[in-house]
Structures are given as C-alpha cells and as structure tokens.
C-alpha cells in the first residue's frame, strides 16, 4: 500500500469492508482504520453499558460462545463472559484444568473437538505463542485471541487505546512510555503494534534483561533509565513482572527493581503534568507501581481500563459474528 492510498484512521469504508477479517488473532493484521472502527463501535457500548440499556440487547441471541482458557485468567475471562451475556449469547467457559488437554490431548485434537461442537465464536487464551492461530486455522467460526504466550493480546491493546482516547481526547500524536517487563509481555507487544500504527511515539523503558532484542524493528525508542524514558510522556503504561514466565535470573530482587523502575510520585513528575498512568493488571503494588498512584483517580486509568475491556469485547464479538447473523452489508 503506497502513502497515497493509506486511509486515515477516522475514515473507514462502509459495511463489511470496514473490517474484513474472519478472526481477531492479533493487532499485526489490522489497519489503522480497522482499529478506529472497533474503537468507535466500543464507544457506543460504553454508553449503553453505563445507562443499563446494553442489558436488554439480544443481538447474539441463539449464538454459542466458548471461552477456551488454557491459561489462568480472571479479568479477561470475566470480561469476555460479561460481554457475551450482555449481547444475549449463550456463553460456555472451558478451563484447562478441567479439559482433556490435561489428559494428553493435542491442541489439534482440541481444536477439532471445539469445531465439532458448532460454536459460533471461540475466545482462546493459551500459554504458547501461535496456539490461537493454529486453532483458528482448524475451526469454522470466528476466533478471538485472549492472549497467547508472549505473542499478542489484541483486545487489551484495543481497550487501552480506547481508554487513552477517552481520557486525552485522541490516540495519535502522543508520547507513550511502556515500562517494565516488556520481554515477557504480550500486552506490550500488542500495544506497541497498535500505538505505533496510530501514529504515536512509543518508548520502551526496561532493564536490559527485560528488553526484547531488535526493538528498533518495531519503531520504538528503548530506555534503560526510567527517569529519562518518562520525560514529557503523555501516557505511562506500567507492566507487572511476570515471574511465572521467568526461567532465569532476570532481576537481583523486587526491592532493587522498585528502586530503579518502580513508578513513584517523584518519578511520575518526569512525565507531563496531566500524564495518565495505565496498568493492565494484576498489579504488584510496591513493586512496579506505588499504591498512591494506582489509587489516584486523577492520574490512574486502571479501573477505567477494566470497564473499557467489556465494551471493546462486546464490539469485537458483535463485529466478528455479523456475517453469520446476516447483518446487511456484511455478506
């Protein structure tokens, strides 16, 4: 696509041409206007959820959504479950601990089993990168990626973008610092993809041991000094230390990490005076972020991110099932 044919993010084509994908397995597959289309759709659900009107919407009535979570989750699973039920769908949660995967069933066999159940959409979280795409290639219904290994977590990036847009009035032309355990974070990867695609300056701030190699290929600036990385930032996005994914000595101690990379009120002063603070949760209070910041409604967007998550996932479930439901213009 040449520069003369690139469509502005706010200008998307009508009907099904606004979002042509059968699945949502990652941000990497999306264009700026497709992201904008999802955010605009989610914006409507925010207001409907707040007014209570969304509880009376039944556009997915008669459809069955399977939440297949092969990895533990609280926020994402509940968010997808609430999203599906508010749209009137029958929602079934499948936990890995209760599945045949624990008995040695292969991922391909699991995919074929899920497909045989004739679900209308499947939401998948898996510890292995690429597992969601593998299943998507084997089933006949839309698949949504709820997080796969270190690869992507697309709906988290979308809800973060929506939160930024609502708080700051735009989600382009900003300076955004993503801080912490970037190496193990699919949230960081999806956010980098989405936020650079939308025209923001994205910085990665992390110890060298927690910075992925060749980050310049993702069009970001890297910093190992927290104060320098936060300078004049509009958005400070903190990440938790993912100790469960660490198989070596990445850090001397949590205390030293907090000293060098924890977000304190003093450190936040390096960012712009009206900078917002984000965190995908769950938080390690006193490690990557101080409670005084996390609980400050003027700066912290953490609870708002949770609210935006339901709206974004409602929008995604609605959009991906439109062709099945025969929505006009989505044939």
Protein Blocks (a to p, Z undefined) as FASTA:
>chain_A
ZZklpccfklccehjllomcfbdfbfklpcfklmmmmmmmmmmmmmmmmnommmmgcklg
oiacddddfbdcfklmmmmmmmmmmnopacddddfklmmklnopafklmmmmmmmnopab
dcdddfbghklmmmmmmpcbdcddebeajlbcfklmmmmmmmmmmmnopaehiacddedj
fklmmklmmmmmmmmmnopacdddddfklccehklmnopacdfbfklmmgopabdcdddd
dfklpcbdfbfbfklmmmmmpccfklmmmmcfkbccddebjadehilpcfklmmmmklpc
klmmmmmmmmmmmmmmmmmmmmmnopghiZZ
